[in-house]
Amino acid sequence: MSAQSSPAFRASRRRRYLAAAAALPILIGALAACGYGSDDDNKSDDATSAPAASAGASGTAKKLSADEVKIGYFPNLTHATPLIGLKEGIFQKELGATKVKQLTFNAGPAEIEALNAGSIDIGWIGPSPAINGYTKSEGKSLRIISGSASGGVKLVVNPKKIKTLDDVKGKKIATPQLGNTQDVALLNWIKSKGWKVDAQSGKGDVSVVRTDNKITPDAYKQGSIDGAWVPEPTASKLVSEGAKVLLDESTLWPDKKFVITNVIVSQKFLTAHPDVVEAVLRGSVNTNAWITANSDKAKAVANEQLKELTQKALPADILDPAWQSIQVLDDPLAKTANEEAQHAVDAGLLKAPKLDGLYDLTLLNKILTADGKPTVDAAGLGTQ
């Protein structure tokens, strides 16, 4: 009998095979932890790949101080940051094991009510309802903690009835809701023309008709309104129905920049869960960077999310012009928000506000500094 065929040799060889097999999963796990042979090896390394959900060293998602964060936003392209960041999991990557609950709104005042009621913790919203909510609560309800978007608002009209800006007098113009950002902008523009409108009723030299964005295109088709001062994609939807852009609101502002969407947070939630707020802000900054680097891909993702929320995707003739008019940014453009607050005062919708402490940009500037980006300014309205 040869040594290799002896029972002792066979037993020894079997023990070596079992030992090697037992060590194999450990070796594979070590290689994967180093990035070799892992899923990351098979993913594209270019800017079009959105981040996946994060995990700690143990392979479990990191734990923050809250089990859930409730986020509110609108199904509008001016809210591209939450549309895309939530859809692509960019926020979830930063939040780890903290779950996201999403709620959508038609306009800002309803979202402020939800924030005050505790139905949402953090929201994307226009400056006017944020300022109104802050002043009505005597500075106790919320803080603006970041910017999100500029632009994307237009006055679109029936070209058969309105050919010039002066022709708007005597016509019916829709806005999304009494006191929302577009409503204030239209009232301020009407005042600049020397015309008079009662802000509450909307009656006057121009009839301001408060209309849900979802039904504004139908109202236009039926002839119950002659135009609308609205955000995208509603403006481009109206253009697809034969309306024409009479005025782009960006032309009324220096450098064609004005805040259309900010990020707000409940002061109660900010105090209790600053780590969760920071994670959401990091997700916002990362999403904005990804949108800027991948405009076409981001546009497609935003449209996918709109389809999920509204059961209807936007056709290219609506999506493309709407997307081109919006700029995502981290700067809350506090100076323009301060001017918009004065517009609300001038329109009679708001008493002269005390806005000291409206902004808390501490966490945002911490993130921007860590990313090597310029910090942003609260225009004298920040927390001390």
C-alpha positions in Angstrom: 0.0 0.0 0.0 1.4 3.5 -0.9 1.7 6.2 1.7 -0.9 8.3 -0.2 -3.5 5.6 -0.1 -3.1 4.8 3.6 -6.1 5.6 5.9 -3.9 8.0 8.0 -3.0 10.0 4.9 -6.6 10.2 3.7 -7.8 11.4 7.1 -5.0 14.0 7.2 -5.9 15.3 3.7 -9.7 15.5 4.6 -8.8 17.6 7.7 -6.8 20.0 5.5 -9.7 20.4 3.0 -12.2 21.1 5.8 -9.9 23.7 7.3 -9.5 25.4 3.9 -13.2 25.4 3.3 -13.9 26.9 6.7 -11.4 29.7 6.1 -12.8 30.6 2.6 -15.8 32.7 3.8 -13.5 34.6 6.1 -11.1 35.3 3.3 -13.9 36.4 0.9 -15.3 38.7 3.6 -11.9 40.3 4.2 -11.5 40.9 0.4 -14.9 42.4 0.1 -14.3 44.7 3.0 -11.2 45.9 1.1 -13.3 46.5 -2.0 -12.0 43.5 -4.0 -14.6 41.3 -5.5 -17.4 43.4 -3.9 -20.5 44.8 -5.5 -18.6 48.2 -5.8 -16.2 46.5 -8.2 -19.0 46.0 -10.7 -20.6 49.5 -10.4 -19.8 52.4 -12.7 -17.4 54.8 -11.0 -18.6 57.8 -12.9 -20.8 60.7 -11.7 -24.0 59.1 -12.9 -24.0 56.5 -10.2 -26.1 57.7 -7.2 -24.9 56.7 -3.7 -26.4 53.5 -2.2 -27.5 53.2 1.4 -24.7 53.3 4.0 -23.8 50.9 6.7 -21.4 50.8 9.6 -18.3 48.7 10.0 -20.4 45.8 11.2 -22.5 45.8 8.0 -25.5 47.2 9.8 -27.0 50.7 9.0 -25.7 53.5 11.2 -27.9 54.5 14.1 -29.0 58.1 14.6 -31.0 59.6 17.4 -34.4 59.3 15.8 -36.0 56.1 14.3 -37.9 58.2 11.7 -37.8 61.6 10.1 -40.9 63.0 8.4 -40.1 65.0 5.2 -42.5 67.2 3.3 -42.2 68.6 -0.2 -44.2 69.4 -3.4 -44.5 67.3 -6.5 -42.9 70.2 -8.5 -39.6 70.5 -10.3 -38.8 73.4 -8.1 -38.5 70.7 -5.4 -36.0 68.7 -7.5 -33.7 68.1 -4.5 -36.2 65.9 -2.5 -37.7 64.4 -5.6 -34.3 63.1 -6.8 -32.5 62.6 -3.4 -35.3 60.5 -2.0 -35.8 58.5 -5.2 -32.1 57.7 -5.6 -31.5 56.9 -1.9 -29.0 59.7 -1.4 -30.8 60.9 1.8 -31.2 57.3 3.0 -27.4 56.8 2.7 -26.8 59.6 5.2 -29.7 58.6 7.5 -28.7 55.0 7.8 -31.2 53.2 10.0 -33.4 56.2 10.4 -36.5 55.7 8.2 -37.9 58.4 6.0 -41.7 59.1 5.9 -42.6 61.3 2.9 -45.6 63.7 2.6 -46.4 65.9 -0.4 -48.3 69.2 -0.5 -49.7 71.5 -3.1 -48.5 74.8 -1.5 -46.6 76.2 1.4 -49.3 77.2 3.9 -50.6 73.6 4.1 -47.1 72.4 4.7 -46.5 74.9 7.5 -49.7 73.7 9.2 -48.3 70.1 9.0 -45.0 71.3 10.5 -46.7 73.0 13.3 -48.9 69.9 14.0 -45.8 67.6 14.0 -46.9 65.8 10.9 -43.6 66.6 9.3 -40.2 67.5 10.8 -38.3 68.9 7.8 -39.7 70.4 4.6 -38.9 71.9 1.3 -40.9 75.1 0.9 -41.0 78.6 -0.6 -39.8 81.6 1.4 -43.2 83.4 1.9 -45.0 80.7 3.9 -41.8 79.9 5.8 -41.5 83.6 6.8 -45.2 83.8 7.6 -45.0 80.7 9.7 -42.0 82.0 11.6 -43.6 85.4 12.3 -47.0 84.0 13.3 -45.3 81.7 15.9 -43.2 84.7 17.1 -40.1 82.9 16.0 -40.7 79.6 17.8 -41.9 77.2 15.1 -39.2 76.8 12.5 -35.8 77.7 11.1 -34.6 77.9 7.5 -31.5 75.7 7.4 -30.6 75.6 3.7 -31.4 76.7 0.2 -32.6 74.3 -2.5 -33.6 76.1 -5.7 -33.8 79.3 -7.6 -36.0 80.3 -10.6 -38.7 78.2 -12.2 -41.6 80.6 -11.9 -43.4 82.3 -14.8 -46.4 84.3 -15.7 -48.0 82.4 -18.5 -51.1 83.8 -20.3 -53.7 83.2 -23.0 -52.1 85.0 -26.0 -55.5 85.7 -27.5 -56.5 87.8 -24.5 -53.2 89.1 -23.2 -50.5 90.3 -25.6 -48.6 92.7 -23.4 -48.0 93.1 -19.6 -50.5 96.0 -19.5 -53.2 93.7 -20.9 -53.1 91.7 -17.6 -55.2 94.4 -16.1 -58.8 93.3 -15.8 -57.9 89.6 -16.4 -58.1 86.5 -14.2 -54.7 85.2 -13.1 -54.2 82.1 -11.0 -51.7 81.5 -8.2 -51.4 78.2 -6.2 -52.7 79.4 -2.8 -53.4 82.6 -0.8 -50.1 83.7 0.7 -47.9 81.2 -1.0 -44.6 82.5 -2.7 -46.1 82.9 -6.2 -49.2 84.6 -4.8 -47.0 87.2 -3.0 -44.9 87.7 -6.1 -47.9 88.4 -8.3 -49.5 90.8 -5.8 -46.2 92.6 -5.5 -45.9 92.8 -9.3 -49.5 94.1 -9.6 -48.6 96.8 -7.0 -45.5 97.8 -9.1 -47.8 98.4 -12.0 -49.9 100.9 -9.9 -52.9 98.6 -9.9 -54.9 97.7 -6.8 -56.0 94.3 -5.5 -57.5 93.3 -2.2 -54.9 90.6 -1.1 -57.4 88.5 0.9 -60.2 88.3 -1.7 -58.1 88.6 -4.8 -60.5 91.2 -6.2 -59.4 94.4 -7.9 -57.8 95.6 -11.1 -56.6 92.0 -11.6 -58.6 89.0 -10.3 -56.2 86.8 -8.4 -57.7 83.3 -8.5 -56.2 80.9 -6.0 -56.1 77.5 -7.8 -54.5 74.2 -6.9 -51.6 73.5 -9.3 -53.1 70.2 -10.2 -56.3 71.7 -11.7 -54.8 75.0 -13.1 -54.3 73.5 -16.6 -57.9 72.4 -16.7 -59.1 75.8 -15.5 -57.1 77.4 -18.3 -58.6 75.1 -20.9 -62.1 75.8 -19.7 -61.4 79.5 -19.8 -62.0 80.2 -16.1 -58.6 81.8 -15.9 -56.7 83.9 -18.4 -53.2 83.0 -17.1 -51.3 82.0 -14.1 -48.2 83.0 -12.0 -47.0 79.5 -11.2 -43.9 77.3 -10.6 -42.7 74.6 -12.9 -43.9 72.2 -14.3 -47.3 73.9 -14.2 -46.1 76.8 -16.3 -44.9 74.5 -19.0 -48.1 72.5 -18.8 -50.0 75.6 -19.6 -47.7 76.4 -22.5 -48.4 73.0 -23.9 -52.1 74.0 -23.8 -51.4 77.0 -25.9 -50.4 79.6 -23.3 -47.4 81.8 -23.8 -44.7 82.9 -21.3 -45.3 86.6 -20.7 -42.8 87.1 -17.9 -40.1 85.0 -16.2 -39.9 86.1 -12.6 -36.1 85.7 -12.6 -35.9 88.8 -14.8 -37.2 90.9 -11.9 -34.3 90.0 -9.6 -30.6 90.9 -9.5 -28.4 88.3 -11.2 -31.7 86.6 -12.1 -31.5 84.7 -8.8 -34.2 84.5 -6.2 -35.1 81.9 -3.7 -38.0 79.7 -4.8 -37.4 76.7 -2.4 -35.7 76.5 1.0 -35.3 73.8 3.6 -37.0 74.3 6.9 -37.0 72.3 10.1 -39.1 72.3 13.2 -37.2 73.9 16.0 -38.3 71.2 18.4 -36.9 68.5 16.0 -33.7 70.4 15.4 -33.1 70.7 19.2 -33.9 67.0 19.8 -32.2 65.5 16.8 -29.4 67.7 15.3 -27.6 64.6 14.0 -30.7 63.6 11.9 -31.0 67.2 10.6 -27.3 67.2 9.7 -27.7 63.9 7.8 -30.7 65.3 5.8 -28.7 68.4 5.0 -25.7 66.3 3.9 -28.1 64.4 1.7 -29.4 67.7 0.3 -25.9 69.0 -0.5 -24.9 65.7 -2.1 -28.1 65.6 -4.1 -27.6 69.1 -5.5 -24.0 68.2 -6.4 -25.2 65.1 -8.2 -28.0 67.0 -10.1 -25.5 69.6 -11.2 -23.0 66.9 -12.4 -25.7 64.8 -14.1 -28.4 67.1 -15.4 -30.0 64.8 -18.0 -30.0 61.8 -15.7 -31.4 63.9 -12.8 -34.2 65.3 -15.1 -35.2 61.7 -15.9 -35.1 60.6 -12.2 -37.2 63.7 -11.2 -39.8 62.7 -13.9 -39.9 59.1 -12.7 -40.7 60.4 -9.1 -43.3 62.8 -10.4 -44.9 59.8 -12.2 -45.0 57.9 -8.9 -46.5 60.8 -7.1 -49.0 62.1 -9.7 -49.5 58.9 -11.8 -48.4 60.8 -14.9 -44.9 61.5 -16.3 -44.2 64.8 -18.0 -43.8 64.7 -21.8 -40.5 66.2 -23.2 -42.2 69.4 -24.4 -43.1 70.2 -20.8 -40.2 68.6 -19.0 -37.3 70.1 -21.0 -38.2 73.8 -20.8 -39.3 73.5 -17.2 -36.0 71.8 -16.2 -33.9 74.4 -17.9 -35.4 77.3 -15.9 -34.5 75.9 -12.5 -31.2 76.0 -10.7 -30.5 73.9 -7.6 -28.3 75.5 -4.9 -27.4 75.3 -1.3 -27.5 79.0 -0.6 -30.8 80.1 0.9 -30.4 83.5 -0.8 -31.4 85.1 2.4 -31.3 88.6 1.0 -34.0 87.9 -1.6 -36.1 86.2 1.1 -35.9 89.3 3.2 -37.2 91.3 0.2 -40.0 88.8 -0.4 -41.0 89.3 3.2 -41.3 93.0 2.5 -43.4 92.2 -0.6 -45.9 90.3 1.6 -46.0 93.3 4.0 -46.6 95.7 1.1 -49.4 93.4 -0.2 -51.1 93.4 3.2 -50.6 89.7 3.9 -48.1 90.2 6.7 -47.4 92.7 9.4 -43.8 94.0 9.4 -42.0 90.9 10.5 -39.3 90.4 13.0 -37.0 88.0 11.2 -34.0 87.8 13.6 -33.1 84.2 14.0 -35.1 83.0 11.0 -32.0 81.2 9.6 -29.8 78.7 11.3 -27.1 77.8 8.8 -24.6 76.3 11.3 -25.0 72.7 10.2 -25.1 73.6 6.5 -21.9 75.7 6.7 -20.3 72.8 8.6 -21.0 70.5 5.8 -20.0 73.0 3.1 -16.7 73.6 4.9 -16.0 69.9 5.1 -16.6 69.6 1.4 -14.3 72.5 0.6 -17.1 74.7 -0.6 -17.8 78.4 0.3 -20.1 79.0 3.2 -23.4 80.9 2.9 -24.7 84.0 4.5 -27.9 84.6 6.5 -28.0 88.3 5.6 -28.1 89.4 9.2 -31.0 87.1 10.0 -29.2 84.2 11.5 -29.2 82.7 15.0 -26.6 84.1 17.4 
